[in-house]
């Protein structure tokens, strides 16, 4: 008497081999497609933020370069000397206008 072992179709060796091959292919596809794609998207975002930063720095550089050129002119030097340091030419008189006292002091001095 010979016995025949009946294997369910899902556990057949050929079917298991194909299933394993499909699973391995999917894992490889995930490793070589999805992971690099996510990294690429992150890098793209980083590049965009760096471009914005570069534009800001270039604008600051242009503003500072203009300021350097302005500070090399006699008119700008005179303006700064007069406004920030209260300097005057010889034979000129400088006058300072004081602000009015606060309202509290005015009311007590009137009494």
DRENPA-3360 file (N, C-alpha, C; in nm, 2 decimals, always signed):
BEGIN
1 = XXXXXXXX = +0.08/-0.11/+0.00/+0.00/+0.00/+0.00/+0.09/+0.13/+0.00 ~ +0.07/+0.20/-0.10/+0.14/+0.33/-0.11/+0.06/+0.44/-0.06 ~ +0.12/+0.53/+0.01/+0.05/+0.65/+0.05/+0.09/+0.77/-0.03 ~ -0.01/+0.84/-0.06/+0.02/+0.97/-0.14/-0.01/+1.08/-0.04 ~ +0.09/+1.17/-0.03/+0.07/+1.28/+0.06/+0.02/+1.40/-0.03 ~ -0.09/+1.45/+0.01/-0.15/+1.56/-0.06/-0.11/+1.69/+0.01 ~ -0.04/+1.77/-0.07/+0.00/+1.90/-0.01/-0.10/+2.01/-0.06 ~ -0.14/+2.09/+0.03/-0.23/+2.20/-0.02/-0.16/+2.28/-0.12;
9 = XXXXXXXX = -0.24/+2.34/-0.21/-0.19/+2.41/-0.33/-0.10/+2.53/-0.28 ~ -0.14/+2.59/-0.17/-0.07/+2.71/-0.12/+0.07/+2.68/-0.07 ~ +0.09/+2.55/-0.03/+0.22/+2.51/+0.02/+0.30/+2.44/-0.08 ~ +0.26/+2.44/-0.20/+0.34/+2.37/-0.31/+0.47/+2.44/-0.32 ~ +0.58/+2.36/-0.34/+0.71/+2.42/-0.34/+0.73/+2.53/-0.46 ~ +0.67/+2.50/-0.57/+0.68/+2.60/-0.68/+0.61/+2.73/-0.64 ~ +0.49/+2.72/-0.58/+0.41/+2.84/-0.54/+0.49/+2.91/-0.44 ~ +0.55/+2.84/-0.34/+0.63/+2.91/-0.24/+0.75/+2.98/-0.30;
17 = XXXXXXXX = +0.81/+2.92/-0.40/+0.93/+2.98/-0.46/+0.88/+3.11/-0.53 ~ +0.77/+3.11/-0.60/+0.72/+3.23/-0.67/+0.68/+3.34/-0.57 ~ +0.62/+3.30/-0.46/+0.58/+3.39/-0.36/+0.70/+3.46/-0.30 ~ +0.80/+3.38/-0.27/+0.93/+3.43/-0.21/+0.99/+3.52/-0.31 ~ +0.99/+3.49/-0.44/+1.05/+3.57/-0.54/+0.98/+3.71/-0.55 ~ +0.85/+3.70/-0.55/+0.77/+3.83/-0.56/+0.80/+3.91/-0.43 ~ +0.80/+3.85/-0.32/+0.83/+3.93/-0.19/+0.97/+3.99/-0.20 ~ +1.07/+3.92/-0.24/+1.20/+3.97/-0.25/+1.21/+4.08/-0.35;
25 = XXXXXXXX = +1.14/+4.07/-0.46/+1.14/+4.17/-0.56/+1.07/+4.30/-0.50 ~ +0.96/+4.29/-0.43/+0.90/+4.40/-0.37/+0.99/+4.47/-0.27 ~ +1.06/+4.39/-0.18/+1.15/+4.45/-0.09/+1.26/+4.53/-0.16 ~ +1.32/+4.47/-0.26/+1.42/+4.53/-0.34/+1.37/+4.66/-0.40 ~ +1.25/+4.66/-0.45/+1.19/+4.78/-0.51/+1.17/+4.88/-0.41 ~ +1.13/+4.85/-0.29/+1.12/+4.95/-0.19/+1.25/+5.01/-0.15 ~ +1.35/+4.92/-0.14/+1.49/+4.97/-0.10/+1.55/+5.06/-0.21 ~ +1.53/+5.03/-0.34/+1.59/+5.11/-0.44/+1.50/+5.22/-0.50;
33 = XXXXXXXX = +1.38/+5.22/-0.47/+1.29/+5.33/-0.53/+1.23/+5.42/-0.42 ~ +1.17/+5.37/-0.32/+1.10/+5.45/-0.22/+1.19/+5.52/-0.13 ~ +1.29/+5.45/-0.08/+1.38/+5.51/+0.02/+1.46/+5.63/-0.05 ~ +1.52/+5.61/-0.17/+1.59/+5.72/-0.23/+1.49/+5.83/-0.27 ~ +1.37/+5.80/-0.31/+1.28/+5.90/-0.34/+1.25/+5.99/-0.22 ~ +1.23/+5.94/-0.11/+1.21/+6.02/+0.01/+1.33/+6.10/+0.04 ~ +1.45/+6.05/+0.03/+1.57/+6.12/+0.05/+1.58/+6.24/-0.05 ~ +1.54/+6.21/-0.17/+1.55/+6.31/-0.28/+1.45/+6.43/-0.24;
41 = XXXXXXXX = +1.33/+6.39/-0.19/+1.24/+6.50/-0.16/+1.29/+6.58/-0.04 ~ +1.35/+6.52/+0.06/+1.41/+6.59/+0.17/+1.52/+6.69/+0.12 ~ +1.60/+6.64/+0.03/+1.71/+6.72/-0.02/+1.66/+6.83/-0.10 ~ +1.55/+6.81/-0.17/+1.49/+6.92/-0.25/+1.44/+7.03/-0.17 ~ +1.38/+6.99/-0.05/+1.33/+7.09/+0.04/+1.45/+7.17/+0.10 ~ +1.56/+7.10/+0.13/+1.68/+7.16/+0.19/+1.73/+7.26/+0.09 ~ +1.74/+7.22/-0.04/+1.79/+7.31/-0.14/+1.71/+7.44/-0.15 ~ +1.58/+7.42/-0.15/+1.49/+7.54/-0.15/+1.51/+7.63/-0.04;
49 = XXXXXXXX = +1.53/+7.58/+0.08/+1.55/+7.67/+0.20/+1.69/+7.73/+0.19 ~ +1.79/+7.67/+0.13/+1.92/+7.73/+0.12/+1.91/+7.84/+0.01 ~ +1.83/+7.82/-0.09/+1.82/+7.93/-0.19/+1.76/+8.05/-0.13 ~ +1.66/+8.04/-0.05/+1.60/+8.15/+0.02/+1.71/+8.22/+0.11 ~ +1.78/+8.14/+0.18/+1.89/+8.19/+0.26/+1.99/+8.27/+0.18 ~ +2.03/+8.21/+0.07/+2.13/+8.28/-0.02/+2.07/+8.41/-0.07 ~ +1.95/+8.41/-0.11/+1.88/+8.54/-0.16/+1.89/+8.65/-0.05 ~ +1.86/+8.61/+0.07/+1.86/+8.70/+0.18/+2.00/+8.75/+0.20;
57 = XXXXXXXX = +2.10/+8.66/+0.20/+2.23/+8.71/+0.22/+2.28/+8.80/+0.11 ~ +2.24/+8.77/-0.01/+2.28/+8.85/-0.13/+2.22/+8.99/-0.11 ~ +2.10/+9.00/-0.07/+2.03/+9.13/-0.05/+2.11/+9.21/+0.06 ~ +2.14/+9.14/+0.17/+2.22/+9.20/+0.28/+2.35/+9.25/+0.23 ~ +2.42/+9.17/+0.15/+2.55/+9.21/+0.09/+2.54/+9.33/+0.01 ~ +2.44/+9.34/-0.08/+2.42/+9.45/-0.17/+2.39/+9.58/-0.08 ~ +2.31/+9.56/+0.02/+2.28/+9.68/+0.11/+2.41/+9.73/+0.18 ~ +2.49/+9.64/+0.23/+2.61/+9.67/+0.30/+2.71/+9.73/+0.20;
65 = XXXXXXXX = +2.72/+9.68/+0.08/+2.81/+9.74/-0.02/+2.77/+9.88/-0.06 ~ +2.64/+9.91/-0.06/+2.59/+10.04/-0.09/+2.63/+10.13/+0.03 ~ +2.61/+10.08/+0.15/+2.65/+10.16/+0.27/+2.80/+10.19/+0.27 ~ +2.88/+10.10/+0.23/+3.03/+10.12/+0.22/+3.05/+10.24/+0.12 ~ +2.99/+10.23/+0.01/+3.01/+10.34/-0.09/+2.96/+10.47/-0.04 ~ +2.85/+10.47/+0.03/+2.80/+10.60/+0.09/+2.89/+10.66/+0.19 ~ +2.95/+10.57/+0.27/+3.04/+10.62/+0.38/+3.17/+10.67/+0.32 ~ +3.20/+10.66/+0.20/+3.32/+10.71/+0.14/+3.29/+10.85/+0.07;
73 = XXXXXXXX = +3.17/+10.90/+0.08/+3.15/+11.03/+0.03/+3.15/+11.14/+0.14 ~ +3.19/+11.26/+0.10/+3.20/+11.37/+0.20/+3.07/+11.41/+0.26 ~ +2.97/+11.40/+0.17/+2.83/+11.44/+0.22/+2.78/+11.35/+0.33 ~ +2.81/+11.22/+0.31/+2.76/+11.12/+0.42/+2.84/+11.14/+0.55 ~ +2.97/+11.16/+0.53/+3.06/+11.18/+0.65/+3.01/+11.30/+0.72 ~ +2.98/+11.41/+0.65/+2.94/+11.53/+0.72/+2.80/+11.51/+0.78 ~ +2.71/+11.44/+0.72/+2.58/+11.42/+0.78/+2.59/+11.34/+0.91 ~ +2.68/+11.24/+0.91/+2.69/+11.16/+1.03/+2.76/+11.24/+1.14;
81 = XXXXXXXX = +2.86/+11.32/+1.10/+2.93/+11.40/+1.20/+2.84/+11.50/+1.27 ~ +2.75/+11.56/+1.19/+2.65/+11.66/+1.24/+2.54/+11.59/+1.32 ~ +2.48/+11.48/+1.27/+2.37/+11.43/+1.34/+2.40/+11.34/+1.46 ~ +2.51/+11.26/+1.45/+2.54/+11.17/+1.56/+2.64/+11.22/+1.66 ~ +2.73/+11.31/+1.61/+2.84/+11.36/+1.70/+2.82/+11.51/+1.73 ~ +2.72/+11.58/+1.68/+2.70/+11.72/+1.70/+2.82/+11.81/+1.67 ~ +2.89/+11.77/+1.56/+3.01/+11.85/+1.52/+2.96/+11.96/+1.43 ~ +3.04/+12.07/+1.43/+3.01/+12.19/+1.35/+3.14/+12.23/+1.28;
89 = XXXXXXXX = +3.13/+12.31/+1.18/+3.24/+12.37/+1.12/+3.30/+12.49/+1.21 ~ +3.42/+12.52/+1.19/+3.47/+12.64/+1.27/+3.39/+12.76/+1.24 ~ +3.37/+12.85/+1.34/+3.29/+12.97/+1.33/+3.14/+12.94/+1.31 ~ +3.09/+12.82/+1.33/+2.95/+12.79/+1.34/+2.91/+12.77/+1.48 ~ +2.79/+12.80/+1.51/+2.74/+12.78/+1.65/+2.63/+12.67/+1.64 ~ +2.64/+12.58/+1.74/+2.55/+12.47/+1.75/+2.44/+12.51/+1.86 ~ +2.32/+12.48/+1.83/+2.21/+12.50/+1.93/+2.14/+12.37/+1.95 ~ +2.10/+12.35/+2.07/+2.03/+12.23/+2.11/+1.89/+12.27/+2.16;
97 = XXXXXXXX = +1.79/+12.21/+2.11/+1.65/+12.24/+2.15/+1.61/+12.13/+2.25 ~ +1.58/+12.17/+2.37/+1.54/+12.07/+2.47/+1.40/+12.03/+2.46 ~ +1.36/+11.91/+2.49/+1.22/+11.88/+2.49/+1.15/+11.94/+2.60 ~ +1.02/+11.96/+2.59/+0.94/+12.02/+2.71/+0.94/+11.92/+2.82 ~ +0.93/+11.97/+2.95/+0.93/+11.88/+3.06/+0.80/+11.80/+3.06 ~ +0.80/+11.69/+3.13/+0.68/+11.61/+3.13/+0.56/+11.68/+3.19 ~ +0.44/+11.64/+3.17/+0.32/+11.71/+3.22/+0.32/+11.72/+3.37 ~ +0.37/+11.62/+3.44/+0.37/+11.62/+3.59/+0.45/+11.74/+3.64;
105 = XXXXXXX = +0.57/+11.76/+3.58/+0.65/+11.87/+3.63/+0.60/+12.01/+3.60 ~ +0.53/+12.02/+3.48/+0.47/+12.15/+3.45/+0.36/+12.19/+3.55 ~ +0.28/+12.09/+3.59/+0.17/+12.12/+3.68/+0.22/+12.15/+3.82 ~ +0.33/+12.09/+3.86/+0.38/+12.12/+4.00/+0.45/+12.26/+4.00 ~ +0.52/+12.29/+3.89/+0.59/+12.42/+3.89/+0.49/+12.54/+3.87 ~ +0.38/+12.52/+3.82/+0.28/+12.63/+3.80/+0.21/+12.67/+3.93 ~ +0.21/+12.58/+4.03/+0.15/+12.61/+4.16/+0.23/+12.69/+4.25;
% end
